Amino acid sequence: MKIVVCGAGQVGYGIAQRLVAEGHEISVIDSAPTLVQAVRETLDARGIVGHGAHPEVLAEAGAGDADMLIAVTLFDEVNMVACQVGHSLFSVPTKIARIRSQAYLRPHWQDLFFEEGLPIDVIISPEIEVGETVLRRIALPGAVDVVRFADDAVALVGIECEATCPILDIPLNKISERFPDILSTVVGIVRNGELVIPSAEQRLRAGDLAYVVAKGDQVRRTLDIFGHEEPKAGRIVIAGGGNIGAYVARQMEKSDLSARLRIVEADRERAKLIAEKLSRTIVIHGSALDHAIMREADIDDADLMVALTKDDQTNILSAVMAKHLGCRSNLSLINDPAFHDLTRPLGIDAFINPRSITISKVLQHVRRGRIRSVHSIQNGMAEVIEAEALETSPLVGRTLGELDLPRCMRIGAICREGKFIRPEADTRVRPGDRVVVFSSVEGVKKAEQLFRVSLEFF
């Protein structure tokens, strides 16, 4: 595919990097010469210096014969106008825009984004996506990663295997025998920083990060059998009252959760604003790096500290400090991949990567075939893909044992008419089934091919 990416920041660069690796023809536009130079020097992609919404710049980037335009600059208005220009002047078939301001996304204005208005095919709201991820993590303490598929019938859970994990050194195919009532499958293991797609005889070790596909309503029980029986957080301190922090607090108030919430916000005017909009959340003006302020927020009595400021270093340091002051666990927002490997040594229990979340949403619309959802794992190390099986798919008709799938992927679950099916050797995929596949990044194209309409399947 020929794809034009407007914006060469962390998100735009990350999207271009992934798409180049998959063989797509990519052009990247940015007004910052240094960012464009980085694209030219490190990626097999064209870099164009200019304004992403200007017709002549889009023309130079190849919008005239592009299959897709992805606008992810820092400015909503630039992203929206770029899509409008791409549609009106270049007839780009698919247009994706990142829109951060909730003022454009309120239901009252839902008619804004359509062909006669602003012709944007896919809108990505990072604040909402990240906020929902935070809420899922809060609801499932002990999980490092949680993603829902197939209308919540299937879930992917990342679980750390501690030394006390009761299923260490047990062959994976024996776990289901020991817990026959639990419908779950270990589909991936990150061990010493490397990804392993496990065989049925593989065994988990202390220190592993296991990715498990489970029945949607059995996630809590799945965490229990891995030794994570942490109670839900009743006292939560949120560092950062920006869009994400305010969204999380607002949604928790709406859901009538019993958690006691406190927000620490450094900007006085912002603190006043969110205090007026929240009814059951205590808002404290001050720095999350100030011991006195954090003690005022009762951090020593908190079950969970969630660091959601705009600054990675503040998030990391405040999360570490919170545990030092007595908070039971922490969760941190970290944009820069360079910091990800430092989280465990520093004592950060879990982190969220906004860039990865945004890239996952974009990839969902780049993938060919009946791809319904995509989630990127470990900064692009692997992907989980939910797709619909077609009559022409090579998956259909034969048992999974007969398929001889590549070792780089593993089927985690099949959802048929809303019913969860754990994949076994004698399981057959039917047309219309929704299949959840875990694949290393090298195997993504092969996984995509399983669900693609192609003459070779006829």
C-alpha positions as a printed Julia matrix, in Angstrom:
458×3 Matrix{Float64}:
   0.0     0.0    0.0
   1.02    3.61  -0.57
   0.5     5.55   2.64
   1.09    9.21   3.54
   1.74    9.92   7.22
   1.33   13.52   8.41
   3.4    14.01  11.55
   6.83   12.62  12.38
   6.61   12.77  16.17
   6.67    9.69  18.38
   3.36    8.38  17.05
   3.9     9.24  13.4
   7.44    7.88  13.4
   6.3     4.7   15.17
   3.52    4.14  12.61
   5.91    4.73   9.71
   8.49    2.41  11.25
   5.99   -0.44  11.57
   4.53    0.04   8.09
   7.95    0.26   6.41
   8.94   -3.0    8.1
   5.88   -4.62   6.54
   6.82   -3.51   3.03
   4.46   -0.59   2.53
   5.52    2.49   0.54
   5.56    5.33   3.09
   5.93    9.11   2.84
   6.16   11.16   6.05
   5.4    14.89   6.28
   6.42   17.2    9.12
   7.18   20.89   9.49
  10.22   20.14  11.7
  13.33   19.51   9.55
  15.07   17.57  12.35
  12.2    15.06  12.6
  12.08   14.62   8.83
  15.84   14.12   8.74
  15.5    11.36  11.35
  12.94    9.65   9.11
  15.24    9.88   6.09
  18.27    8.56   7.99
  16.64    5.67   9.85
  13.67    4.5    7.75
  13.24    3.36   4.18
  10.66    6.1    3.69
  10.39    9.47   1.98
  10.58   12.5    4.25
   8.99   15.79   3.23
   9.42   19.05   5.16
   6.23   21.09   5.08
   2.75   21.68   6.43
   0.74   18.48   6.43
  -2.48   20.15   5.27
  -1.04   22.14   2.37
  -2.04   20.76  -1.05
   1.4    21.16  -2.63
   3.04   19.3    0.24
   0.53   16.45   0.08
   1.02   16.31  -3.69
   4.81   16.05  -3.23
   4.25   13.22  -0.74
   2.29   11.25  -3.33
  -1.26   11.78  -2.07
  -2.49   11.62  -5.67
  -2.06    7.84  -5.8
  -2.06    7.04  -2.06
  -4.25    4.31  -0.62
  -4.35    5.89   2.82
  -3.68    9.17   4.63
  -2.82    9.02   8.33
  -2.81   12.45  10.02
  -1.27   12.31  13.51
   0.32   15.73  14.0
   0.04   17.44  17.39
  -2.74   19.71  16.1
  -6.3    18.46  15.63
  -7.12   21.15  13.1
  -4.13   20.27  10.9
  -5.15   16.6   10.99
  -8.75   17.4   10.05
  -7.83   19.76   7.21
  -5.24   17.27   5.87
  -8.02   14.68   5.58
 -10.32   17.21   3.92
  -7.64   18.16   1.37
  -6.75   14.5    0.82
 -10.4    13.77   0.07
 -11.34   16.83  -1.98
  -8.2    17.21  -4.1
  -6.63   13.75  -4.19
  -9.54   11.32  -3.57
  -7.54    9.34  -1.01
  -9.74    6.29  -0.25
  -9.06    5.97   3.5
  -8.35    8.87   5.84
  -7.41    8.48   9.51
  -7.05   11.41  11.91
  -5.89   11.72  15.49
  -8.21   14.12  17.31
  -7.4    14.88  20.93
  -9.88   17.61  21.85
 -13.11   16.2   23.23
 -14.9    19.35  22.03
 -15.01   17.83  18.53
 -16.09   14.38  19.71
 -19.16   15.08  21.82
 -22.26   13.18  20.66
 -24.03   16.47  20.02
 -21.64   17.14  17.1
 -21.48   13.6   15.73
 -22.67   14.71  12.28
 -19.47   16.72  11.78
 -17.46   13.78  10.47
 -19.04   12.45   7.29
 -18.44   12.85   3.57
 -20.39   16.09   3.2
 -18.81   17.49   6.36
 -15.26   16.53   7.33
 -14.58   13.3    5.39
 -12.61   11.35   8.0
 -13.08    7.59   7.88
 -11.46    6.75  11.22
 -11.04    9.02  14.25
  -8.52    8.09  16.9
  -8.82    9.77  20.3
  -5.67    8.91  22.27
  -7.01   10.31  25.55
 -10.1     8.11  25.45
  -8.18    5.01  24.32
  -5.53    5.47  27.01
  -8.16    6.33  29.63
 -10.07    3.13  28.87
  -6.83    1.14  29.14
  -6.18    2.69  32.57
  -9.7     1.79  33.7
  -9.23   -1.83  32.59
  -5.97   -2.04  34.54
  -7.6    -0.59  37.65
 -10.42   -3.12  37.38
  -7.96   -6.03  37.13
  -5.1    -5.62  39.63
  -2.27   -8.01  38.91
  -2.58   -7.69  35.14
   0.26   -6.04  33.23
  -1.82   -5.73  30.06
  -5.53   -6.23  29.36
  -7.22   -6.09  25.96
 -10.76   -7.16  25.08
 -11.82   -8.82  21.82
 -14.98  -10.22  20.21
 -17.39   -7.95  22.08
 -15.74   -8.81  25.42
 -16.14  -12.58  24.91
 -12.32  -12.91  24.74
  -9.56  -11.16  26.66
  -5.78  -11.03  26.35
  -4.03  -10.64  29.7
  -0.35  -10.03  30.38
   0.64  -11.68  33.68
   3.98  -11.59  35.49
   5.06  -15.0   36.76
   6.51  -14.44  40.21
   8.45  -17.0   42.2
   5.27  -17.9   44.09
   3.28  -18.6   40.89
   1.65  -22.02  41.5
   1.88  -23.19  37.87
   5.6   -22.73  37.29
   7.42  -25.67  35.67
   4.18  -27.33  34.6
   3.83  -28.13  30.85
   1.3   -25.71  29.41
  -0.88  -28.54  28.09
  -1.18  -29.87  31.64
  -2.5   -26.58  33.06
  -5.89  -27.12  31.43
  -6.01  -30.61  32.95
  -5.37  -29.17  36.41
  -7.92  -26.38  35.91
 -10.5   -27.84  33.48
 -13.08  -25.18  34.31
 -10.78  -22.34  33.16
 -10.86  -21.59  29.44
  -7.48  -19.97  28.77
  -4.4   -20.47  26.59
  -0.85  -19.16  27.05
  -0.02  -17.75  23.62
   3.2   -15.83  24.25
   6.02  -15.55  26.78
   8.49  -12.69  27.15
  11.6   -14.14  28.79
  14.73  -12.08  29.4
  13.48   -9.49  26.93
  12.85  -11.97  24.12
   9.55  -13.28  22.78
   8.78  -17.0   22.83
   5.74  -18.46  21.03
   5.29  -21.49  23.3
   4.64  -25.08  22.34
   2.24  -27.24  24.35
   5.19  -28.71  26.29
   6.7   -25.34  27.22
   6.99  -24.49  30.92
   6.72  -21.11  32.62
   9.6   -19.82  34.74
   9.83  -17.21  37.47
  10.33  -13.79  35.88
   8.41  -14.64  32.7
   5.75  -12.31  31.38
   3.0   -14.59  30.09
   0.37  -13.46  27.62
  -2.81  -15.44  28.13
  -5.99  -15.49  26.03
  -8.94  -16.22  28.31
 -12.71  -16.34  28.29
 -13.92  -12.8   28.88
 -15.63  -13.47  32.2
 -12.8   -15.66  33.54
  -9.99  -13.11  33.57
 -10.11  -12.64  37.33
 -10.0   -16.41  37.88
  -7.12  -16.73  35.39
  -5.12  -14.19  37.38
  -5.86  -16.18  40.52
  -4.35  -19.42  39.16
  -1.19  -17.46  38.3
  -0.97  -16.4   41.95
  -2.31  -12.86  41.5
  -5.16  -12.55  43.97
  -4.73   -8.84  44.64
  -7.92   -7.13  45.84
  -9.33   -4.25  43.81
  -7.94   -0.85  44.73
 -10.22    1.02  47.13
  -8.03    4.1   47.59
  -6.51    5.59  44.43
  -4.3     8.64  43.91
  -4.02   10.01  40.36
  -1.04   12.22  39.52
  -2.06   14.56  36.71
  -5.46   16.1   36.11
  -5.08   16.52  32.35
  -7.46   15.04  29.81
  -6.6    11.44  30.68
  -6.62   11.86  34.46
  -9.9    13.77  34.39
 -11.45   11.2   32.04
 -10.49    8.31  34.32
 -11.9    10.05  37.4
 -15.08   11.04  35.58
 -15.69    7.5   34.29
 -15.05    6.01  37.73
 -17.57    8.42  39.24
 -20.11    7.52  36.54
 -19.67    3.8   37.15
 -20.4     4.4   40.83
 -17.3     2.51  41.94
 -16.61    2.53  45.64
 -12.99    3.64  45.17
 -11.9     6.77  47.01
 -10.23    9.06  44.47
  -7.73   11.87  44.83
  -6.09   13.85  42.01
  -2.85   15.8   42.38
  -2.57   18.52  39.7
   0.33   20.97  39.4
  -1.54   23.7   37.49
  -3.77   25.79  39.77
  -6.34   26.78  37.13
  -6.61   23.23  35.84
  -7.04   21.96  39.4
  -9.9    24.41  39.94
 -11.56   23.43  36.67
 -11.58   19.68  37.29
 -12.59   20.17  40.93
 -15.72   21.93  39.68
 -16.54   19.13  37.25
 -15.95   16.2   39.6
 -18.35   15.53  42.45
 -16.75   12.76  44.52
 -13.05   13.25  43.79
 -10.76   15.33  45.99
  -8.47   17.55  43.87
  -5.19   18.76  45.41
  -3.11   21.51  43.83
   0.59   20.7   43.9
   3.4    18.59  42.48
   3.27   14.8   42.55
   6.99   14.93  43.35
   6.4    16.88  46.58
   6.41   14.58  49.61
   4.21   16.92  51.62
   1.6    17.13  48.85
   1.55   13.36  48.37
   1.15   12.82  52.11
  -1.75   15.29  52.02
  -3.24   12.97  49.37
  -2.84   10.08  51.86
  -0.43    8.24  49.59
   0.78    6.16  52.54
  -2.71    4.68  52.84
  -3.38    4.3   49.09
  -3.84    1.0   47.28
  -2.83    2.37  43.89
  -0.96    5.36  42.5
  -1.68    6.15  38.81
   0.79    8.59  37.24
  -0.82   10.29  34.22
   1.03   13.58  33.74
   2.41   14.66  30.35
   6.01   14.11  31.47
   7.51   10.6   31.5
  10.13   11.42  34.1
   7.55   12.89  36.47
   5.41    9.79  36.01
   8.29    7.43  36.7
   9.66    9.31  39.71
   6.25    9.96  41.29
   5.27    6.3   40.89
   8.51    5.13  42.49
   8.21    7.71  45.28
   4.61    6.69  45.97
   5.67    3.11  46.76
   8.51    4.42  48.89
   5.95    6.41  50.89
   3.77    3.37  51.47
   1.45    3.03  48.46
   0.75   -0.66  47.74
   1.09   -0.57  43.91
   1.57    1.81  41.0
   0.74    2.3   37.34
   2.58    4.77  35.14
   2.04    6.37  31.74
   5.33    6.19  29.78
   5.65    7.42  26.2
   9.37    7.0   25.53
  10.28    3.34  24.77
  13.78    4.0   26.15
  12.28    4.01  29.65
  10.29    0.78  29.33
  13.12   -1.57  30.3
  13.72    0.47  33.45
  10.27   -0.1   34.9
  10.89   -3.43  36.63
  14.24   -2.49  38.22
  12.71    0.75  39.5
   9.71   -0.97  41.05
   6.98    0.14  38.67
   4.32   -2.55  38.7
   2.76   -1.74  35.31
   3.01    0.93  32.64
   0.93    2.09  29.71
   2.45    3.14  26.39
   0.12    5.66  24.66
   2.09    5.47  21.44
   1.6     1.72  21.23
  -2.15    2.11  21.81
  -2.48    4.67  19.01
  -0.36    2.59  16.62
  -2.52   -0.47  17.36
  -5.66    1.46  16.4
  -4.08    2.57  13.13
  -2.81   -0.91  12.23
  -6.32   -2.27  12.63
  -7.28   -0.3    9.52
  -4.13   -1.03   7.55
  -4.41   -4.8    7.84
  -6.02   -6.57   4.9
  -8.83   -9.1    5.18
 -11.59   -9.15   7.77
  -9.44   -7.72  10.55
 -11.62   -6.46  13.4
  -9.02   -5.51  16.0
  -5.25   -5.3   16.45
  -3.19   -4.82  19.6
   0.57   -4.27  19.6
   2.58   -6.05  22.31
   5.86   -5.01  23.93
   6.55   -2.01  21.68
   5.89   -3.91  18.46
   7.48   -7.22  19.42
   4.21   -9.05  18.7
   0.6    -8.45  17.71
  -2.72   -9.9   18.7
  -5.16   -9.91  15.8
  -8.89  -10.58  15.9
 -10.27  -11.45  12.48
 -13.27  -13.05  10.88
 -12.7   -16.36   9.09
 -13.98  -16.4    5.5
 -15.11  -19.37   3.44
 -11.96  -18.89   1.36
  -9.68  -18.9    4.41
  -7.17  -21.77   4.68
  -8.24  -22.02   8.33
 -11.69  -23.26   7.4
 -12.52  -26.93   6.91
  -9.52  -28.65   8.47
  -8.75  -29.29  12.13
  -6.19  -27.04  13.77
  -3.95  -30.08  14.14
  -3.96  -30.54  10.36
  -3.16  -26.9    9.58
   0.51  -26.99  10.6
   0.55  -23.29  11.45
   3.94  -21.51  11.53
   5.74  -21.5   14.87
   5.67  -17.7   14.85
   1.94  -17.63  15.67
  -0.59  -19.29  17.92
  -4.38  -19.28  17.9
  -5.61  -18.21  21.32
  -9.38  -18.45  20.97
 -12.3   -18.87  18.6
 -15.54  -17.0   19.17
 -18.6   -18.53  17.49
 -21.91  -16.71  17.85
 -20.67  -15.14  21.07
 -19.45  -18.43  22.54
 -15.8   -18.85  23.57
 -14.07  -21.95  22.18
 -10.63  -22.95  23.42
  -8.58  -24.17  20.43
  -7.7   -27.87  20.51
  -6.04  -30.11  17.92
  -9.43  -31.39  16.72
 -11.11  -27.95  16.62
 -12.4   -26.8   13.22
 -12.83  -23.14  12.29
 -16.09  -22.31  10.52
 -16.87  -19.38   8.21
 -17.92  -16.38  10.29
 -15.93  -17.43  13.36
 -13.93  -14.68  15.02
 -10.41  -15.92  15.61
  -7.85  -14.36  17.98
  -4.27  -14.96  16.84
  -1.07  -14.08  18.7
   1.87  -13.56  16.33
   5.45  -12.38  16.49
   6.05   -9.29  14.37
   7.81  -11.46  11.77
   4.69  -13.59  11.35
   2.11  -10.81  11.07
   1.9   -11.01   7.28
   1.33  -14.77   7.46
  -1.36  -14.25  10.08
  -2.99  -11.56   7.94
  -2.93  -13.91   4.95
  -5.06  -16.42   6.86
  -8.0   -14.0    6.68
  -7.42  -12.29   3.36
  -9.7   -12.63   0.35
  -7.42  -13.77  -2.44
  -7.71  -15.7   -5.7
  -5.22  -18.24  -4.43
  -7.81  -19.42  -1.91
 -10.44  -20.24  -4.56
